């Protein structure tokens, strides 16, 4: 036969007074009892609670909430345990992110490296013989131009020569040495 739990179960009863009557209320189980004195209200509350717990025992049920816990019930973990649990979960998340993110980052790095290598391979150095060859190609093409296109080319080159002449002259002159300042 199950043993009676009425005397060993903890409960948090609240006492309050309203309009000359005293009330005991257990918010976890919603039990309430009243009396004209504190002693009457408590006795009635204890009786109602004992009856309810007896009914629960006979039905083979446990009282819901914290009032139904036995003395050996697990309490909420302390601050240190909470921090340790958080740290463990955080480390697991980092491992998962690293396991997924590192291969992706390595693939992106390989792709960027291959694209840069391909771009660098297509760039060839320009030599003086390349410039001479291009100038000969331009001269040959200029000889084959119709007369109106040749005249347009001459005018364009004259404008370029007139506009860039001072720049070319400035680049050809060596700068005069500046005297040291005595600041």
JOQUI-V616425 format. One record per helix or strand of 2 or more residues. SS is the DSSP state (H for helix, E for strand). FROM is the first residue (numbers start at 0). LEN is the number of residues. If there is no record, write none. Layout:
# JOQUI-V616425
ss: (SS & SS)
from: (FROM & FROM)
len: (LEN & LEN)
This chain:
# JOQUI-V616425
ss: (E & E & E & H & H & H & H & H)
from: (12 & 20 & 30 & 37 & 65 & 78 & 127 & 146)
len: (6 & 6 & 5 & 22 & 3 & 44 & 16 & 26)
